[in-house]
Amino acid sequence: MRQVAIITEEEKDKLIGRQFMTDVYFNPIQDANNNWIISSEEIDQSEDKEIISFKDLRLKIHEAKIEQTDETPKDEPSKDEPPKDTTPPKK
């Protein structure tokens, strides 16, 4: 299970675009509860401990945000309806 730390929106704004290792950048995202989070790997591997107070962050299990789409569901046959036979008729 992936562990993450909840950060404030102000901390998120400070981290976006900042490197935590050479050529590797912080990537704050929102969890299922709309909290801003960063991964434990970002915290552990950060070379700049002065950006935010990492020692005050508590880790928790990541709750992924479920993406909602505007797509309409594809037409699916009813579960009570037998599948349609698509084989060509015999001659």
PDB file of N, CA, C and O in Angstrom:
ATOM      1  N   MET A   1       0.838  -1.181   0.000  1.00  0.00           N
ATOM      2  CA  MET A   1       0.000   0.000   0.000  1.00  0.00           C
ATOM      3  C   MET A   1       0.882   1.244   0.000  1.00  0.00           C
ATOM      4  O   MET A   1       1.893   1.319   0.698  1.00  0.00           O
ATOM      5  N   ARG A   2       0.479   2.183  -0.779  1.00  0.00           N
ATOM      6  CA  ARG A   2       1.240   3.428  -0.921  1.00  0.00           C
ATOM      7  C   ARG A   2       0.880   4.387   0.203  1.00  0.00           C
ATOM      8  O   ARG A   2      -0.296   4.593   0.506  1.00  0.00           O
ATOM      9  N   GLN A   3       1.910   4.975   0.822  1.00  0.00           N
ATOM     10  CA  GLN A   3       1.667   5.938   1.881  1.00  0.00           C
ATOM     11  C   GLN A   3       1.890   7.346   1.356  1.00  0.00           C
ATOM     12  O   GLN A   3       2.772   7.592   0.533  1.00  0.00           O
ATOM     13  N   VAL A   4       1.074   8.259   1.850  1.00  0.00           N
ATOM     14  CA  VAL A   4       1.120   9.654   1.424  1.00  0.00           C
ATOM     15  C   VAL A   4       0.994  10.551   2.646  1.00  0.00           C
ATOM     16  O   VAL A   4       0.633  10.092   3.730  1.00  0.00           O
ATOM     17  N   ALA A   5       1.290  11.826   2.464  1.00  0.00           N
ATOM     18  CA  ALA A   5       1.119  12.816   3.521  1.00  0.00           C
ATOM     19  C   ALA A   5       0.198  13.913   3.017  1.00  0.00           C
ATOM     20  O   ALA A   5       0.324  14.376   1.883  1.00  0.00           O
ATOM     21  N   ILE A   6      -0.725  14.320   3.870  1.00  0.00           N
ATOM     22  CA  ILE A   6      -1.628  15.420   3.533  1.00  0.00           C
ATOM     23  C   ILE A   6      -0.865  16.729   3.729  1.00  0.00           C
ATOM     24  O   ILE A   6      -0.189  16.925   4.738  1.00  0.00           O
ATOM     25  N   ILE A   7      -0.987  17.620   2.742  1.00  0.00           N
ATOM     26  CA  ILE A   7      -0.369  18.938   2.835  1.00  0.00           C
ATOM     27  C   ILE A   7      -1.436  19.999   2.619  1.00  0.00           C
ATOM     28  O   ILE A   7      -2.518  19.710   2.106  1.00  0.00           O
ATOM     29  N   THR A   8      -1.128  21.215   3.009  1.00  0.00           N
ATOM     30  CA  THR A   8      -2.079  22.309   2.811  1.00  0.00           C
ATOM     31  C   THR A   8      -2.013  22.800   1.370  1.00  0.00           C
ATOM     32  O   THR A   8      -1.088  22.457   0.634  1.00  0.00           O
ATOM     33  N   GLU A   9      -2.976  23.587   0.979  1.00  0.00           N
ATOM     34  CA  GLU A   9      -2.968  24.142  -0.372  1.00  0.00           C
ATOM     35  C   GLU A   9      -1.775  25.086  -0.551  1.00  0.00           C
ATOM     36  O   GLU A   9      -1.193  25.152  -1.634  1.00  0.00           O
ATOM     37  N   GLU A  10      -1.409  25.814   0.508  1.00  0.00           N
ATOM     38  CA  GLU A  10      -0.246  26.698   0.440  1.00  0.00           C
ATOM     39  C   GLU A  10       1.035  25.893   0.242  1.00  0.00           C
ATOM     40  O   GLU A  10       1.903  26.288  -0.537  1.00  0.00           O
ATOM     41  N   GLU A  11       1.158  24.758   0.949  1.00  0.00           N
ATOM     42  CA  GLU A  11       2.325  23.891   0.774  1.00  0.00           C
ATOM     43  C   GLU A  11       2.353  23.308  -0.635  1.00  0.00           C
ATOM     44  O   GLU A  11       3.414  23.206  -1.252  1.00  0.00           O
ATOM     45  N   LYS A  12       1.183  22.926  -1.139  1.00  0.00           N
ATOM     46  CA  LYS A  12       1.086  22.428  -2.519  1.00  0.00           C
ATOM     47  C   LYS A  12       1.615  23.464  -3.492  1.00  0.00           C
ATOM     48  O   LYS A  12       2.373  23.134  -4.404  1.00  0.00           O
ATOM     49  N   ASP A  13       1.212  24.736  -3.301  1.00  0.00           N
ATOM     50  CA  ASP A  13       1.653  25.806  -4.190  1.00  0.00           C
ATOM     51  C   ASP A  13       3.174  25.999  -4.134  1.00  0.00           C
ATOM     52  O   ASP A  13       3.792  26.325  -5.147  1.00  0.00           O
ATOM     53  N   LYS A  14       3.776  25.802  -2.958  1.00  0.00           N
ATOM     54  CA  LYS A  14       5.232  25.927  -2.817  1.00  0.00           C
ATOM     55  C   LYS A  14       5.962  24.786  -3.517  1.00  0.00           C
ATOM     56  O   LYS A  14       7.066  24.972  -4.030  1.00  0.00           O
ATOM     57  N   LEU A  15       5.347  23.605  -3.538  1.00  0.00           N
ATOM     58  CA  LEU A  15       6.024  22.416  -4.063  1.00  0.00           C
ATOM     59  C   LEU A  15       5.926  22.260  -5.575  1.00  0.00           C
ATOM     60  O   LEU A  15       6.843  21.726  -6.199  1.00  0.00           O
ATOM     61  N   ILE A  16       4.835  22.715  -6.167  1.00  0.00           N
ATOM     62  CA  ILE A  16       4.650  22.528  -7.605  1.00  0.00           C
ATOM     63  C   ILE A  16       5.806  23.185  -8.360  1.00  0.00           C
ATOM     64  O   ILE A  16       6.118  24.358  -8.154  1.00  0.00           O
ATOM     65  N   GLY A  17       6.432  22.400  -9.236  1.00  0.00           N
ATOM     66  CA  GLY A  17       7.541  22.888 -10.040  1.00  0.00           C
ATOM     67  C   GLY A  17       8.887  22.826  -9.349  1.00  0.00           C
ATOM     68  O   GLY A  17       9.902  23.179  -9.950  1.00  0.00           O
ATOM     69  N   ARG A  18       8.923  22.381  -8.088  1.00  0.00           N
ATOM     70  CA  ARG A  18      10.186  22.258  -7.352  1.00  0.00           C
ATOM     71  C   ARG A  18      10.720  20.845  -7.478  1.00  0.00           C
ATOM     72  O   ARG A  18       9.955  19.881  -7.486  1.00  0.00           O
ATOM     73  N   GLN A  19      12.029  20.724  -7.577  1.00  0.00           N
ATOM     74  CA  GLN A  19      12.671  19.412  -7.648  1.00  0.00           C
ATOM     75  C   GLN A  19      12.839  18.844  -6.240  1.00  0.00           C
ATOM     76  O   GLN A  19      13.162  19.570  -5.300  1.00  0.00           O
ATOM     77  N   PHE A  20      12.614  17.531  -6.109  1.00  0.00           N
ATOM     78  CA  PHE A  20      12.977  16.903  -4.839  1.00  0.00           C
ATOM     79  C   PHE A  20      14.230  16.072  -4.985  1.00  0.00           C
ATOM     80  O   PHE A  20      14.833  15.664  -3.992  1.00  0.00           O
ATOM     81  N   MET A  21      14.627  15.817  -6.227  1.00  0.00           N
ATOM     82  CA  MET A  21      15.899  15.216  -6.586  1.00  0.00           C
ATOM     83  C   MET A  21      16.257  15.812  -7.945  1.00  0.00           C
ATOM     84  O   MET A  21      15.422  16.463  -8.572  1.00  0.00           O
ATOM     85  N   THR A  22      17.465  15.599  -8.395  1.00  0.00           N
ATOM     86  CA  THR A  22      17.861  16.133  -9.698  1.00  0.00           C
ATOM     87  C   THR A  22      16.914  15.620 -10.783  1.00  0.00           C
ATOM     88  O   THR A  22      16.768  14.412 -10.969  1.00  0.00           O
ATOM     89  N   ASP A  23      16.280  16.539 -11.487  1.00  0.00           N
ATOM     90  CA  ASP A  23      15.347  16.254 -12.581  1.00  0.00           C
ATOM     91  C   ASP A  23      14.106  15.465 -12.174  1.00  0.00           C
ATOM     92  O   ASP A  23      13.454  14.869 -13.031  1.00  0.00           O
ATOM     93  N   VAL A  24      13.768  15.448 -10.892  1.00  0.00           N
ATOM     94  CA  VAL A  24      12.551  14.783 -10.415  1.00  0.00           C
ATOM     95  C   VAL A  24      11.783  15.817  -9.586  1.00  0.00           C
ATOM     96  O   VAL A  24      12.323  16.398  -8.645  1.00  0.00           O
ATOM     97  N   TYR A  25      10.514  16.038  -9.952  1.00  0.00           N
ATOM     98  CA  TYR A  25       9.731  17.122  -9.376  1.00  0.00           C
ATOM     99  C   TYR A  25       8.618  16.620  -8.457  1.00  0.00           C
ATOM    100  O   TYR A  25       8.088  15.523  -8.634  1.00  0.00           O
ATOM    101  N   PHE A  26       8.277  17.458  -7.467  1.00  0.00           N
ATOM    102  CA  PHE A  26       7.125  17.163  -6.623  1.00  0.00           C
ATOM    103  C   PHE A  26       5.882  17.146  -7.501  1.00  0.00           C
ATOM    104  O   PHE A  26       5.776  17.897  -8.471  1.00  0.00           O
ATOM    105  N   ASN A  27       4.944  16.275  -7.142  1.00  0.00           N
ATOM    106  CA  ASN A  27       3.701  16.156  -7.896  1.00  0.00           C
ATOM    107  C   ASN A  27       2.532  16.020  -6.922  1.00  0.00           C
ATOM    108  O   ASN A  27       1.966  14.936  -6.783  1.00  0.00           O
ATOM    109  N   PRO A  28       2.159  17.127  -6.238  1.00  0.00           N
ATOM    110  CA  PRO A  28       1.003  17.046  -5.339  1.00  0.00           C
ATOM    111  C   PRO A  28      -0.264  16.715  -6.125  1.00  0.00           C
ATOM    112  O   PRO A  28      -0.503  17.267  -7.199  1.00  0.00           O
ATOM    113  N   ILE A  29      -1.061  15.818  -5.582  1.00  0.00           N
ATOM    114  CA  ILE A  29      -2.339  15.457  -6.199  1.00  0.00           C
ATOM    115  C   ILE A  29      -3.411  15.488  -5.125  1.00  0.00           C
ATOM    116  O   ILE A  29      -3.106  15.623  -3.940  1.00  0.00           O
ATOM    117  N   GLN A  30      -4.656  15.365  -5.533  1.00  0.00           N
ATOM    118  CA  GLN A  30      -5.755  15.298  -4.575  1.00  0.00           C
ATOM    119  C   GLN A  30      -6.200  13.852  -4.411  1.00  0.00           C
ATOM    120  O   GLN A  30      -6.230  13.080  -5.369  1.00  0.00           O
ATOM    121  N   ASP A  31      -6.546  13.501  -3.167  1.00  0.00           N
ATOM    122  CA  ASP A  31      -7.021  12.149  -2.890  1.00  0.00           C
ATOM    123  C   ASP A  31      -8.541  12.101  -2.980  1.00  0.00           C
ATOM    124  O   ASP A  31      -9.176  13.068  -3.402  1.00  0.00           O
ATOM    125  N   ALA A  32      -9.116  10.982  -2.586  1.00  0.00           N
ATOM    126  CA  ALA A  32     -10.564  10.776  -2.681  1.00  0.00           C
ATOM    127  C   ALA A  32     -11.354  11.779  -1.851  1.00  0.00           C
ATOM    128  O   ALA A  32     -12.526  12.035  -2.130  1.00  0.00           O
ATOM    129  N   ASN A  33     -10.713  12.348  -0.831  1.00  0.00           N
ATOM    130  CA  ASN A  33     -11.388  13.321   0.033  1.00  0.00           C
ATOM    131  C   ASN A  33     -11.011  14.762  -0.307  1.00  0.00           C
ATOM    132  O   ASN A  33     -11.252  15.677   0.481  1.00  0.00           O
ATOM    133  N   ASN A  34     -10.417  14.955  -1.488  1.00  0.00           N
ATOM    134  CA  ASN A  34      -9.985  16.268  -1.972  1.00  0.00           C
ATOM    135  C   ASN A  34      -8.880  16.905  -1.135  1.00  0.00           C
ATOM    136  O   ASN A  34      -8.702  18.122  -1.170  1.00  0.00           O
ATOM    137  N   ASN A  35      -8.127  16.082  -0.371  1.00  0.00           N
ATOM    138  CA  ASN A  35      -6.952  16.568   0.338  1.00  0.00           C
ATOM    139  C   ASN A  35      -5.784  16.608  -0.639  1.00  0.00           C
ATOM    140  O   ASN A  35      -5.667  15.734  -1.498  1.00  0.00           O
ATOM    141  N   TRP A  36      -4.923  17.607  -0.519  1.00  0.00           N
ATOM    142  CA  TRP A  36      -3.689  17.640  -1.305  1.00  0.00           C
ATOM    143  C   TRP A  36      -2.693  16.718  -0.624  1.00  0.00           C
ATOM    144  O   TRP A  36      -2.513  16.782   0.592  1.00  0.00           O
ATOM    145  N   ILE A  37      -2.043  15.858  -1.406  1.00  0.00           N
ATOM    146  CA  ILE A  37      -1.111  14.880  -0.850  1.00  0.00           C
ATOM    147  C   ILE A  37       0.171  14.813  -1.674  1.00  0.00           C
ATOM    148  O   ILE A  37       0.198  15.159  -2.855  1.00  0.00           O
ATOM    149  N   ILE A  38       1.242  14.352  -1.004  1.00  0.00           N
ATOM    150  CA  ILE A  38       2.487  13.997  -1.683  1.00  0.00           C
ATOM    151  C   ILE A  38       2.875  12.613  -1.179  1.00  0.00           C
ATOM    152  O   ILE A  38       2.457  12.199  -0.098  1.00  0.00           O
ATOM    153  N   SER A  39       3.669  11.906  -1.960  1.00  0.00           N
ATOM    154  CA  SER A  39       4.034  10.539  -1.611  1.00  0.00           C
ATOM    155  C   SER A  39       5.146  10.518  -0.569  1.00  0.00           C
ATOM    156  O   SER A  39       5.903  11.478  -0.424  1.00  0.00           O
ATOM    157  N   SER A  40       5.225   9.411   0.146  1.00  0.00           N
ATOM    158  CA  SER A  40       6.295   9.236   1.126  1.00  0.00           C
ATOM    159  C   SER A  40       7.650   9.233   0.427  1.00  0.00           C
ATOM    160  O   SER A  40       8.645   9.655   1.016  1.00  0.00           O
ATOM    161  N   GLU A  41       7.704   8.763  -0.823  1.00  0.00           N
ATOM    162  CA  GLU A  41       8.954   8.768  -1.580  1.00  0.00           C
ATOM    163  C   GLU A  41       9.437  10.199  -1.828  1.00  0.00           C
ATOM    164  O   GLU A  41      10.632  10.480  -1.737  1.00  0.00           O
ATOM    165  N   GLU A  42       8.507  11.096  -2.140  1.00  0.00           N
ATOM    166  CA  GLU A  42       8.878  12.494  -2.353  1.00  0.00           C
ATOM    167  C   GLU A  42       9.469  13.084  -1.077  1.00  0.00           C
ATOM    168  O   GLU A  42      10.436  13.845  -1.128  1.00  0.00           O
ATOM    169  N   ILE A  43       8.890  12.735   0.053  1.00  0.00           N
ATOM    170  CA  ILE A  43       9.381  13.234   1.340  1.00  0.00           C
ATOM    171  C   ILE A  43      10.749  12.640   1.652  1.00  0.00           C
ATOM    172  O   ILE A  43      11.688  13.365   1.980  1.00  0.00           O
ATOM    173  N   ASP A  44      10.855  11.322   1.549  1.00  0.00           N
ATOM    174  CA  ASP A  44      12.088  10.632   1.919  1.00  0.00           C
ATOM    175  C   ASP A  44      13.264  11.027   1.041  1.00  0.00           C
ATOM    176  O   ASP A  44      14.395  11.103   1.521  1.00  0.00           O
ATOM    177  N   GLN A  45      13.017  11.278  -0.228  1.00  0.00           N
ATOM    178  CA  GLN A  45      14.099  11.532  -1.167  1.00  0.00           C
ATOM    179  C   GLN A  45      14.367  13.018  -1.389  1.00  0.00           C
ATOM    180  O   GLN A  45      15.251  13.384  -2.164  1.00  0.00           O
ATOM    181  N   SER A  46      13.604  13.873  -0.709  1.00  0.00           N
ATOM    182  CA  SER A  46      13.778  15.311  -0.911  1.00  0.00           C
ATOM    183  C   SER A  46      15.146  15.762  -0.429  1.00  0.00           C
ATOM    184  O   SER A  46      15.560  15.469   0.692  1.00  0.00           O
ATOM    185  N   GLU A  47      15.840  16.486  -1.307  1.00  0.00           N
ATOM    186  CA  GLU A  47      17.151  17.030  -0.962  1.00  0.00           C
ATOM    187  C   GLU A  47      17.028  18.407  -0.319  1.00  0.00           C
ATOM    188  O   GLU A  47      18.002  18.917   0.234  1.00  0.00           O
ATOM    189  N   ASP A  48      15.841  19.017  -0.384  1.00  0.00           N
ATOM    190  CA  ASP A  48      15.617  20.344   0.181  1.00  0.00           C
ATOM    191  C   ASP A  48      14.593  20.240   1.304  1.00  0.00           C
ATOM    192  O   ASP A  48      13.387  20.278   1.060  1.00  0.00           O
ATOM    193  N   LYS A  49      15.074  20.111   2.519  1.00  0.00           N
ATOM    194  CA  LYS A  49      14.183  19.936   3.680  1.00  0.00           C
ATOM    195  C   LYS A  49      13.597  21.264   4.165  1.00  0.00           C
ATOM    196  O   LYS A  49      12.825  21.284   5.124  1.00  0.00           O
ATOM    197  N   GLU A  50      13.957  22.371   3.510  1.00  0.00           N
ATOM    198  CA  GLU A  50      13.501  23.682   3.953  1.00  0.00           C
ATOM    199  C   GLU A  50      12.233  24.164   3.244  1.00  0.00           C
ATOM    200  O   GLU A  50      11.655  25.174   3.645  1.00  0.00           O
ATOM    201  N   ILE A  51      11.797  23.466   2.209  1.00  0.00           N
ATOM    202  CA  ILE A  51      10.633  23.934   1.446  1.00  0.00           C
ATOM    203  C   ILE A  51       9.394  23.977   2.340  1.00  0.00           C
ATOM    204  O   ILE A  51       8.743  25.015   2.465  1.00  0.00           O
ATOM    205  N   ILE A  52       9.080  22.851   2.951  1.00  0.00           N
ATOM    206  CA  ILE A  52       7.996  22.779   3.926  1.00  0.00           C
ATOM    207  C   ILE A  52       8.491  21.930   5.082  1.00  0.00           C
ATOM    208  O   ILE A  52       9.529  21.276   4.975  1.00  0.00           O
ATOM    209  N   SER A  53       7.769  21.934   6.164  1.00  0.00           N
ATOM    210  CA  SER A  53       8.203  21.188   7.349  1.00  0.00           C
ATOM    211  C   SER A  53       7.800  19.723   7.219  1.00  0.00           C
ATOM    212  O   SER A  53       6.738  19.317   7.691  1.00  0.00           O
ATOM    213  N   PHE A  54       8.657  18.935   6.576  1.00  0.00           N
ATOM    214  CA  PHE A  54       8.353  17.525   6.343  1.00  0.00           C
ATOM    215  C   PHE A  54       8.202  16.745   7.640  1.00  0.00           C
ATOM    216  O   PHE A  54       7.439  15.781   7.694  1.00  0.00           O
ATOM    217  N   LYS A  55       8.915  17.144   8.679  1.00  0.00           N
ATOM    218  CA  LYS A  55       8.877  16.369   9.922  1.00  0.00           C
ATOM    219  C   LYS A  55       7.505  16.420  10.592  1.00  0.00           C
ATOM    220  O   LYS A  55       7.176  15.558  11.408  1.00  0.00           O
ATOM    221  N   ASP A  56       6.707  17.431  10.247  1.00  0.00           N
ATOM    222  CA  ASP A  56       5.379  17.561  10.850  1.00  0.00           C
ATOM    223  C   ASP A  56       4.292  16.793  10.089  1.00  0.00           C
ATOM    224  O   ASP A  56       3.147  16.731  10.536  1.00  0.00           O
ATOM    225  N   LEU A  57       4.650  16.214   8.946  1.00  0.00           N
ATOM    226  CA  LEU A  57       3.653  15.516   8.137  1.00  0.00           C
ATOM    227  C   LEU A  57       3.446  14.100   8.638  1.00  0.00           C
ATOM    228  O   LEU A  57       4.407  13.402   8.962  1.00  0.00           O
ATOM    229  N   ARG A  58       2.203  13.681   8.702  1.00  0.00           N
ATOM    230  CA  ARG A  58       1.882  12.306   9.098  1.00  0.00           C
ATOM    231  C   ARG A  58       1.491  11.528   7.860  1.00  0.00           C
ATOM    232  O   ARG A  58       0.757  12.024   7.005  1.00  0.00           O
ATOM    233  N   LEU A  59       1.989  10.301   7.771  1.00  0.00           N
ATOM    234  CA  LEU A  59       1.670   9.458   6.617  1.00  0.00           C
ATOM    235  C   LEU A  59       0.358   8.731   6.840  1.00  0.00           C
ATOM    236  O   LEU A  59      -0.003   8.399   7.969  1.00  0.00           O
ATOM    237  N   LYS A  60      -0.357   8.488   5.739  1.00  0.00           N
ATOM    238  CA  LYS A  60      -1.590   7.703   5.768  1.00  0.00           C
ATOM    239  C   LYS A  60      -1.651   6.884   4.485  1.00  0.00           C
ATOM    240  O   LYS A  60      -0.894   7.134   3.548  1.00  0.00           O
ATOM    241  N   ILE A  61      -2.534   5.928   4.445  1.00  0.00           N
ATOM    242  CA  ILE A  61      -2.720   5.093   3.256  1.00  0.00           C
ATOM    243  C   ILE A  61      -3.415   5.922   2.177  1.00  0.00           C
ATOM    244  O   ILE A  61      -4.380   6.635   2.452  1.00  0.00           O
ATOM    245  N   HIS A  62      -2.916   5.818   0.958  1.00  0.00           N
ATOM    246  CA  HIS A  62      -3.462   6.587  -0.161  1.00  0.00           C
ATOM    247  C   HIS A  62      -4.854   6.110  -0.536  1.00  0.00           C
ATOM    248  O   HIS A  62      -5.086   4.910  -0.684  1.00  0.00           O
ATOM    249  N   GLU A  63      -5.782   7.049  -0.689  1.00  0.00           N
ATOM    250  CA  GLU A  63      -7.133   6.774  -1.182  1.00  0.00           C
ATOM    251  C   GLU A  63      -7.257   7.451  -2.537  1.00  0.00           C
ATOM    252  O   GLU A  63      -7.423   8.668  -2.623  1.00  0.00           O
ATOM    253  N   ALA A  64      -7.177   6.659  -3.583  1.00  0.00           N
ATOM    254  CA  ALA A  64      -7.183   7.217  -4.939  1.00  0.00           C
ATOM    255  C   ALA A  64      -8.496   7.912  -5.240  1.00  0.00           C
ATOM    256  O   ALA A  64      -9.566   7.474  -4.818  1.00  0.00           O
ATOM    257  N   LYS A  65      -8.391   8.990  -5.970  1.00  0.00           N
ATOM    258  CA  LYS A  65      -9.565   9.733  -6.415  1.00  0.00           C
ATOM    259  C   LYS A  65     -10.112   9.043  -7.645  1.00  0.00           C
ATOM    260  O   LYS A  65      -9.364   8.755  -8.579  1.00  0.00           O
ATOM    261  N   ILE A  66     -11.397   8.775  -7.659  1.00  0.00           N
ATOM    262  CA  ILE A  66     -12.038   8.122  -8.799  1.00  0.00           C
ATOM    263  C   ILE A  66     -12.444   9.200  -9.787  1.00  0.00           C
ATOM    264  O   ILE A  66     -13.197  10.119  -9.465  1.00  0.00           O
ATOM    265  N   GLU A  67     -11.925   9.060 -11.001  1.00  0.00           N
ATOM    266  CA  GLU A  67     -12.232  10.029 -12.047  1.00  0.00           C
ATOM    267  C   GLU A  67     -13.639   9.792 -12.571  1.00  0.00           C
ATOM    268  O   GLU A  67     -14.028   8.656 -12.841  1.00  0.00           O
ATOM    269  N   GLN A  68     -14.395  10.865 -12.714  1.00  0.00           N
ATOM    270  CA  GLN A  68     -15.724  10.774 -13.296  1.00  0.00           C
ATOM    271  C   GLN A  68     -15.654  11.306 -14.715  1.00  0.00           C
ATOM    272  O   GLN A  68     -14.998  12.312 -14.983  1.00  0.00           O
ATOM    273  N   THR A  69     -16.328  10.628 -15.609  1.00  0.00           N
ATOM    274  CA  THR A  69     -16.332  11.069 -16.995  1.00  0.00           C
ATOM    275  C   THR A  69     -17.736  11.493 -17.392  1.00  0.00           C
ATOM    276  O   THR A  69     -18.722  11.121 -16.755  1.00  0.00           O
ATOM    277  N   ASP A  70     -17.803  12.270 -18.444  1.00  0.00           N
ATOM    278  CA  ASP A  70     -19.097  12.713 -18.962  1.00  0.00           C
ATOM    279  C   ASP A  70     -19.621  11.777 -20.036  1.00  0.00           C
ATOM    280  O   ASP A  70     -20.667  12.033 -20.632  1.00  0.00           O
ATOM    281  N   GLU A  71     -18.894  10.688 -20.286  1.00  0.00           N
ATOM    282  CA  GLU A  71     -19.308   9.753 -21.323  1.00  0.00           C
ATOM    283  C   GLU A  71     -20.585   9.035 -20.902  1.00  0.00           C
ATOM    284  O   GLU A  71     -20.767   8.679 -19.738  1.00  0.00           O
ATOM    285  N   THR A  72     -21.458   8.835 -21.876  1.00  0.00           N
ATOM    286  CA  THR A  72     -22.654   8.059 -21.601  1.00  0.00           C
ATOM    287  C   THR A  72     -22.298   6.587 -21.713  1.00  0.00           C
ATOM    288  O   THR A  72     -21.482   6.209 -22.553  1.00  0.00           O
ATOM    289  N   PRO A  73     -22.891   5.767 -20.890  1.00  0.00           N
ATOM    290  CA  PRO A  73     -22.564   4.339 -20.956  1.00  0.00           C
ATOM    291  C   PRO A  73     -22.918   3.762 -22.312  1.00  0.00           C
ATOM    292  O   PRO A  73     -23.905   4.164 -22.930  1.00  0.00           O
ATOM    293  N   LYS A  74     -22.116   2.826 -22.770  1.00  0.00           N
ATOM    294  CA  LYS A  74     -22.388   2.152 -24.043  1.00  0.00           C
ATOM    295  C   LYS A  74     -23.618   1.263 -23.871  1.00  0.00           C
ATOM    296  O   LYS A  74     -23.890   0.747 -22.787  1.00  0.00           O
ATOM    297  N   ASP A  75     -24.354   1.101 -24.976  1.00  0.00           N
ATOM    298  CA  ASP A  75     -25.531   0.245 -24.921  1.00  0.00           C
ATOM    299  C   ASP A  75     -25.097  -1.184 -24.638  1.00  0.00           C
ATOM    300  O   ASP A  75     -24.348  -1.787 -25.406  1.00  0.00           O
ATOM    301  N   GLU A  76     -25.566  -1.695 -23.557  1.00  0.00           N
ATOM    302  CA  GLU A  76     -25.261  -3.074 -23.202  1.00  0.00           C
ATOM    303  C   GLU A  76     -26.575  -3.827 -23.124  1.00  0.00           C
ATOM    304  O   GLU A  76     -27.586  -3.274 -22.691  1.00  0.00           O
ATOM    305  N   PRO A  77     -26.568  -5.088 -23.539  1.00  0.00           N
ATOM    306  CA  PRO A  77     -27.811  -5.848 -23.444  1.00  0.00           C
ATOM    307  C   PRO A  77     -28.201  -6.044 -21.979  1.00  0.00           C
ATOM    308  O   PRO A  77     -27.356  -6.122 -21.086  1.00  0.00           O
ATOM    309  N   SER A  78     -29.474  -6.119 -21.779  1.00  0.00           N
ATOM    310  CA  SER A  78     -29.983  -6.382 -20.440  1.00  0.00           C
ATOM    311  C   SER A  78     -29.449  -7.730 -19.970  1.00  0.00           C
ATOM    312  O   SER A  78     -29.243  -8.645 -20.768  1.00  0.00           O
ATOM    313  N   LYS A  79     -29.234  -7.834 -18.687  1.00  0.00           N
ATOM    314  CA  LYS A  79     -28.728  -9.104 -18.151  1.00  0.00           C
ATOM    315  C   LYS A  79     -29.758 -10.219 -18.318  1.00  0.00           C
ATOM    316  O   LYS A  79     -29.410 -11.400 -18.324  1.00  0.00           O
ATOM    317  N   ASP A  80     -31.033  -9.832 -18.453  1.00  0.00           N
ATOM    318  CA  ASP A  80     -32.093 -10.828 -18.631  1.00  0.00           C
ATOM    319  C   ASP A  80     -32.247 -11.224 -20.094  1.00  0.00           C
ATOM    320  O   ASP A  80     -32.845 -12.255 -20.403  1.00  0.00           O
ATOM    321  N   GLU A  81     -31.713 -10.411 -20.986  1.00  0.00           N
ATOM    322  CA  GLU A  81     -31.854 -10.655 -22.415  1.00  0.00           C
ATOM    323  C   GLU A  81     -30.702 -11.530 -22.904  1.00  0.00           C
ATOM    324  O   GLU A  81     -29.544 -11.241 -22.601  1.00  0.00           O
ATOM    325  N   PRO A  82     -30.997 -12.600 -23.658  1.00  0.00           N
ATOM    326  CA  PRO A  82     -29.921 -13.444 -24.150  1.00  0.00           C
ATOM    327  C   PRO A  82     -29.108 -12.696 -25.197  1.00  0.00           C
ATOM    328  O   PRO A  82     -29.641 -11.819 -25.878  1.00  0.00           O
ATOM    329  N   PRO A  83     -27.804 -13.031 -25.342  1.00  0.00           N
ATOM    330  CA  PRO A  83     -26.986 -12.328 -26.341  1.00  0.00           C
ATOM    331  C   PRO A  83     -27.518 -12.607 -27.752  1.00  0.00           C
ATOM    332  O   PRO A  83     -28.052 -13.680 -28.033  1.00  0.00           O
ATOM    333  N   LYS A  84     -27.358 -11.614 -28.625  1.00  0.00           N
ATOM    334  CA  LYS A  84     -27.822 -11.748 -29.995  1.00  0.00           C
ATOM    335  C   LYS A  84     -26.868 -12.637 -30.766  1.00  0.00           C
ATOM    336  O   LYS A  84     -25.652 -12.581 -30.584  1.00  0.00           O
ATOM    337  N   ASP A  85     -27.447 -13.465 -31.638  1.00  0.00           N
ATOM    338  CA  ASP A  85     -26.635 -14.363 -32.470  1.00  0.00           C
ATOM    339  C   ASP A  85     -26.158 -13.587 -33.688  1.00  0.00           C
ATOM    340  O   ASP A  85     -26.967 -13.114 -34.486  1.00  0.00           O
ATOM    341  N   THR A  86     -24.854 -13.458 -33.829  1.00  0.00           N
ATOM    342  CA  THR A  86     -24.291 -12.674 -34.926  1.00  0.00           C
ATOM    343  C   THR A  86     -23.661 -13.560 -35.999  1.00  0.00           C
ATOM    344  O   THR A  86     -22.997 -13.058 -36.906  1.00  0.00           O
ATOM    345  N   THR A  87     -23.864 -14.869 -35.901  1.00  0.00           N
ATOM    346  CA  THR A  87     -23.297 -15.747 -36.935  1.00  0.00           C
ATOM    347  C   THR A  87     -24.154 -15.662 -38.192  1.00  0.00           C
ATOM    348  O   THR A  87     -25.379 -15.586 -38.095  1.00  0.00           O
ATOM    349  N   PRO A  88     -23.531 -15.676 -39.373  1.00  0.00           N
ATOM    350  CA  PRO A  88     -24.307 -15.617 -40.612  1.00  0.00           C
ATOM    351  C   PRO A  88     -25.152 -16.871 -40.806  1.00  0.00           C
ATOM    352  O   PRO A  88     -24.771 -17.954 -40.363  1.00  0.00           O
ATOM    353  N   PRO A  89     -26.295 -16.727 -41.465  1.00  0.00           N
ATOM    354  CA  PRO A  89     -27.150 -17.921 -41.680  1.00  0.00           C
ATOM    355  C   PRO A  89     -26.463 -18.916 -42.624  1.00  0.00           C
ATOM    356  O   PRO A  89     -25.697 -18.535 -43.509  1.00  0.00           O
ATOM    357  N   LYS A  90     -26.762 -20.202 -42.408  1.00  0.00           N
ATOM    358  CA  LYS A  90     -26.216 -21.264 -43.268  1.00  0.00           C
ATOM    359  C   LYS A  90     -26.987 -21.299 -44.555  1.00  0.00           C
ATOM    360  O   LYS A  90     -28.189 -21.032 -44.572  1.00  0.00           O
ATOM    361  N   LYS A  91     -26.295 -21.634 -45.665  1.00  0.00           N
ATOM    362  CA  LYS A  91     -26.934 -21.704 -46.978  1.00  0.00           C
ATOM    363  C   LYS A  91     -27.326 -23.124 -47.308  1.00  0.00           C
ATOM    364  O   LYS A  91     -27.879 -23.380 -48.377  1.00  0.00           O
TER     365      LYS A  91
END
